[in-house]
C-alpha cells in the first residue's frame, strides 16, 4: 500500500500547514447513494463521512488512509451508532503483499468485569458506564494507518476537525480538543511517521488522556482502569475464509458472528440459486433455512478463541456442510433451533441448552468500505452506542459488554481480558486473487443476513451495486439476540414491506411467520469490475451514502 508514499508525504506537509482546512470542502457536493469511477471509491454512513474519505483519496491517500478519515468522521456524523471510544473490526486487502488481514479493533472486558460482579447485579446493563469495553477504535485506526497507510493522524483528522469545529452539540468542542492533543503528541515524532503514530496511541492509552479516562471511569462507577488501557493492543489476525462458486469469501474470526455467513454459504453451495431465481419464494426459503442452521451454531459455539476452543475448522468444512444441508426441508420452515455437533460429526447436537437473558433492543452501528486504484480495499464496521461521555475529554464510551452473557460454562460468558462475541462483521470477496466485493452492514444480528444477500446478489445473480442495495431484503430473529440475549422468535421471517404479495403468501404457506418491515439493516458496498471500475452504493432507505471518481 505504499506505492503512493511520495504523494502521501506531500499531503502530510500541506496538511500540517493548513490543518483544519481542505481545498475540496467547498468544491465538491455531498455524495448521494451511488457512485462509479476508476480512481477510488467510498461507501459508508453519513454523507460527510463519505466525503471525508473521498477527500483523502483525491489528495493522494490510499484506501487505508481514506478508511481512517472516514471512520474518524463517522464518530461525528453517525454518533448514534459509533463513538470515538467504541470498536471497529477491519478487513484489509493489501495489494502490495497480496494478502487479506484482520485488525481486531475490539476491546476486551476490563479486569473488574467478572461474571460474579454482573451476576450480583442481575446481568450486564444495556446502557451506562459499567458496560463499556476497553476503547479499541482509536488504536485500530492508528494501526491501520501505520501498517497499510501513507499519511499521519494529523492529515486524516482534517475533515473530522472541520465537522467538530462547527460545535453543533456540546461534546464536539471537547472531542476536538482531545483530538488536537493526540495530534500534538504525534507531532513529537518529528519526521518519523510510525513513531508519531505510536506516540499518539501512547498518549491515548498510556499517557495523559488515558489517565484522565481511567480516573473519570473510576469516579463515575465504571470498570475501566489505567492498566486496562495501558495493556490494550490491536491484534493482527488471519481471516477466516471459504470458497464459494469460484470466489474466496473472507470474514473476521469467531470473536465476531462472521463465520456463520461462511457456514451458510457452505450449505447453499448445494443449491442452484440462479435457477431458483432472485428473491423468489423458494430462494428466500432455502437461504433463510440455511441461515437459521448457521445462526444456531453461532449461538452455541462462537466466542473469543483466545479463551475457548471453538471448532471453527470443522464447522467450515465441506463434510459438516454436507451433514447439515439435508436438515433444510424444501417444503416447510423450521420452527426450532437446531445447532449441530461438529466435534462428533453429527448433524444435530443432542444436548442443546436453551437459555435466554434479560433481552435488550437491537442497536445500530455504521459502515465503511474504501478502495483505491492501486488495488487496496478496506472494509470496516465501526460501532459503539448507548454509553456515556467521559467528562471533559468529549470521548463517548460504548456498551459492548452487553454482547457477553453471564452463564457459567457458556463459551461467551464474560471474563476479564476477553473479547465479547460481537455482531460487527465486515465482508471481503476475492476472485482469482483480486478483490471484487466489499460489504459492510449496520444492524446488529441482521448484519450478516444482509451481507449474505449482498454476496449472493453479486455472485449468483450478477446484480450491480445499486440494484443490490435497492432489492428486497429478508431475514429472521430465529436466533438468540446478541444484546442482553433476547429469546429467539422461532420461525420469524422479516421482509421488506414492498415485497410482492404473492411472495409473502407463498412464504406463509411454507410455514414462515412473516413480518413485513421497513428498512431492514443498513448495507454499504463496493463492487470492483475486472476492468478496475468501482461500482459503489449504499442503501438509501437506511441512510447510507457512496461516491467514486
C-alpha positions, 0 to 999 in steps of 0.5 A: 500500500505504499506505492503512493508514499511520495504523494502521501508525504506531500499531503502530510506537509500541506496538511500540517500547514493548513490543518483544519482546512481542505481545498475540496470542502467547498468544491465538491457536493455531498455524495448521494447513494451511488457512485462509479469511477476508476480512481477510488471509491467510498461507501459508508454512513453519513454523507460527510463521512463519505466525503471525508474519505473521498477527500483523502483519496483525491489528495493522494491517500490510499484506501487505508488512509481514506478508511481512517478519515472516514471512520474518524468522521463517522464518530461525528456524523453517525454518533448514534451508532459509533463513538470515538471510544467504541470498536471497529473490526477491519478487513484489509486487502493489501495489494502490495503483499497480496494478502487479506488481514484482520485488525481486531479493533475490539476491546476486551472486558476490563479486569473488574468485569467478572461474571460474579460482579454482573451476576450480583447485579442481575446481568450486564446493563444495556446502557451506562458506564459499567458496560463499556469495553476497553476503547479499541477504535482509536488504536485500530485506526492508528494501526491501520494507518501505520501498517497499510497507510501513507499519511499521519493522524494529523492529515486524516483528522482534517475533515473530522476537525472541520465537522467538530469545529462547527460545535453543533452539540456540546461534546464536539468542542471537547472531542476536538480538543482531545483530538488536537492533543493526540495530534500534538503528541504525534507531532513529537515524532518529528519526521518519523511517521510510525513513531508519531503514530505510536506516540499518539496511541501512547498518549491515548492509552498510556499517557495523559488522556488515558489517565484522565479516562481511567480516573473519570471511569473510576469516579463515575462507577465504571470498570475501566482502569489505567492498566486496562488501557495501558495493556490494550493492543490491536491484534493482527489476525488471519481471516477466516475464509471459504470458497464459494462458486469460484470466489474466496469469501473472507470474514473476521474470526469467531470473536465476531458472528462472521463465520456463520455467513461462511457456514451458510454459504457452505450449505447453499453451495448445494443449491442452484440459486440462479435457477431458483431465481432472485428473491423468489419464494423458494430462494428466500426459503432455502437461504433463510433455512440455511441461515437459521442452521448457521445462526444456531451454531453461532449461538452455541459455539462462537466466542473469543478463541483466545479463551475457548476452543471453538471448532471453527475448522470443522464447522467450515468444512465441506463434510459438516456442510454436507451433514447439515444441508439435508436438515433444510426441508424444501417444503416447510420452515423450521420452527426450532433451533437446531445447532449441530455437533461438529466435534462428533460429526453429527448433524444435530447436537443432542444436548442443546441448552436453551437459555435466554437473558434479560433481552435488550433492543437491537442497536445500530452501528455504521459502515465503511468500505474504501478502495483505491486504484492501486488495488487496496480495499478496506472494509470496516464496521465501526460501532459503539452506542448507548454509553456515556461521555467521559467528562471533559475529554468529549470521548463517548464510551460504548456498551459492548459488554452487553454482547457477553452473557453471564452463564457459567460454562457458556463459551461467551460468558464474560471474563476479564481480558476477553473479547465479547462475541460481537455482531460487527462483521465486515465482508471481503470477496476475492476472485482469482486473487483480486478483490471484487466485493466489499460489504459492510452492514449496520444492524446488529444480528441482521448484519450478516443476513444482509451481507449474505444477500449482498454476496449472493446478489453479486455472485449468483445473480450478477446484480450491480451495486445499486440494484443490490442495495435497492432489492428486497431484503429478508431475514429472521430473529430465529436466533438468540439476540446478541444484546442482553440475549433476547429469546429467539422468535422461532420461525420469524421471517422479516421482509421488506414491506414492498415485497410482492404479495404473492411472495409473502403468501407463498412464504406463509404457506411454507410455514414462515411467520412473516413480518413485513418491515421497513428498512431492514439493516443498513448495507454499504458496498463496493463492487470492483469490475475486472476492468478496475471500475468501482461500482459503489452504493449504499442503501438509501432507505437506511441512510447510507451514502457512496461516491467514486471518481 
